[in-house]
Structure formats: structure tokens, C-alpha cells
Amino acid sequence: ITIWDFAGQKQFYVTHQCFLSQRGVYLVVFSLKRGVEEIDRIKPWLYTIQSRSPNAHVIIVGTHLDTAGAGDLRTIQQALEDLTKAEIKDFLPKIESIHFCEHLAPQQRWHV
């Protein structure tokens, strides 16, 4: 298993496509704390995955669930659902599942 963490760094974005493969499983992770605008920030990643690995499995993970307001969360969920229905669906990879998880406080993090 090979794991790549691209961390969304724009200066290296052009090189990321070199590491994508047909046999990959992709976790696209974003912060719920940043609101619905974050959905627009993950779209380029989804477009790149589709163009380089059209049959890839994609799992979307929203972090910081404990910091998102109920109204924001509903708006984000709707935006994610729209990704799978909209006219852009043909330009996106198949999204296998969408998950939300809470943020861990510093005292709860694992130390190695």
C-alpha cells in the first residue's frame, strides 16, 4: 500500500496528477469548519481524479463536525448531494461514500 498526502498545497498541485492511478482509493478530506465554500475547493481535486483515474473509488470526509453549526451542516450536505446529481456529475468520479467526523481536542490526540 502506498499512501500520498497532498495536503492541498497549490504550489505542488501540478505534480499531484503524476501520483494518481487507476487502482487508487481516494480520500478527499475537507474541513466542515470552513463552511460550504470548502465544497468548491475540493471540486478541482475531484475533476483531477476523474481525468486521471476515471474508475477510481472516492470517499469524501468532512472533518471538524463538532465545530459546524446545524444550518451549515445541512447546507454542506446539500452541496455534496448536488455534486452527485448535477450536470457536472459526468466530470466527477464515482463518490462511494461521504462521512463526517469530529475534531479531536489536543489532549485526545494520540502521541507516538
CORRATA-V799429 format. One record per residue. RES is the residue in one letter. NEAR is the number of other C-alpha atoms within 8 Angstrom. Layout:
RES	NEAR
RES	NEAR
This chain:
I	2
T	3
I	4
W	5
D	4
F	6
A	4
G	5
Q	7
K	5
Q	5
F	7
Y	9
V	6
T	7
H	9
Q	10
C	5
F	7
L	10
S	7
Q	9
R	6
G	9
V	8
Y	8
L	8
V	10
V	8
F	11
S	10
L	15
K	9
R	7
G	11
V	11
E	7
E	11
I	11
D	8
R	8
I	10
K	8
P	8
W	9
L	10
Y	11
T	9
I	14
Q	13
S	8
R	10
S	13
P	9
N	8
A	14
H	11
V	13
I	13
I	12
V	12
G	13
T	13
H	13
L	12
D	7
T	9
A	11
G	6
A	6
G	6
D	10
L	11
R	8
T	9
I	12
Q	8
Q	8
A	10
L	9
E	8
D	8
L	9
T	8
K	8
A	7
E	5
I	8
K	10
D	6
F	8
L	10
P	16
K	8
I	10
E	7
S	7
I	9
H	8
F	9
C	10
E	9
H	9
L	7
A	6
P	5
Q	5
Q	6
R	7
W	4
H	3
V	2
